[in-house]
Amino acid sequence: MASSTRIPKAELTGVYGAVVKRMSRRMFGDVPEPVEVAWHNRKVLSFSFSLGRQTQKWDQCDENLKSFAHMAVASLVGCGFCLDLGYFQAHNEGLDVTKAREVPRWRESDVFTPLERDVMEYAEAMTQTPPTVTDEMSARLLDQLGAPALVELTAFIALANLYTRTNTAFGIKSQEFSAACGLKPLPVAPTT
């Protein structure tokens, strides 16, 4: 697939570049384009890696809920890379792939629980500009998840916005990670 990034990809060089390439290929089968673009500014790339590692330690909110929230953000923003990677990661992490696949059309799909729908609605509300989170949304999630999980979910959604908006601004498209592991294509989100 030809690259169409707005900032050209950089060649990962040196010992650090070799380590990043090896780890990326082990985790994803290829080096993700966001890594190649961010290589131009290694401090930004290192910050992004550090954020990712730190969020992996968070354990107060269900991983499926965070996955659905991230993919809901990606679908709303239009980050094909994040949607595809989220689907691929759900598969690799043993999450509910059937539901992850349906996130782009979560409102029409019948596979989600009321809590999962509340999480995706909250993720989209946080992603709107300006945000449209309501007291009622927050209260519902607080009641169902508890304060520690809601704090984690909210921070996770904020980071999903960072990643999806950055990738979209860079012009990064799907690298078809999910197709490489034989997953069915994601459905197209309905247009409103």
CORLIN-V813460 format. One record per backbone hydrogen bond with DSSP energy under -0.5 kcal/mol. NH is the residue of the N-H (numbers start at 1). CO is the residue of the C=O. Records with the same first field share a line. If there is no record, write none. Layout:
NH: CO, CO
//
This chain:
6: 170
7: 170
10: 36
13: 11
17: 13
18: 14
19: 15
20: 16
21: 17
22: 18
23: 19
24: 20
25: 21
26: 22
27: 23
28: 24
29: 24, 25
30: 24
32: 30
35: 32
36: 32
37: 33
38: 34
39: 35
40: 37
41: 38
44: 41
45: 38, 41
46: 42
47: 43
48: 44
49: 45
50: 46
51: 47
52: 48
53: 49
54: 50
55: 51
56: 52
57: 54
58: 55
66: 62
67: 63
68: 64
69: 65
70: 66
71: 67
72: 68
73: 69
74: 70
75: 71
76: 72
77: 73
78: 74
79: 74
80: 78
81: 172
83: 79
84: 80
85: 81
86: 82
87: 83
88: 84
89: 85
90: 86
91: 87
92: 88
93: 89
94: 91
95: 90
97: 95
100: 96
101: 97
102: 98, 99
103: 99, 100
105: 102
106: 103
108: 105
109: 105
117: 113
118: 114
119: 115
120: 116
121: 117
122: 118
123: 119
124: 120
125: 121
126: 122
127: 123
128: 124
130: 128
132: 125
138: 134
139: 135
140: 136
141: 137
142: 138
143: 139
144: 140
145: 141
146: 141, 142
150: 146
151: 147
152: 148
153: 149
154: 150
155: 151
156: 152
157: 153
158: 154
159: 155
160: 156
161: 157
162: 158
163: 159
164: 160
165: 161
166: 162
167: 163
168: 164
169: 165
170: 166
171: 167, 168
172: 167
180: 176
181: 177, 178
182: 179
183: 178
187: 101
//
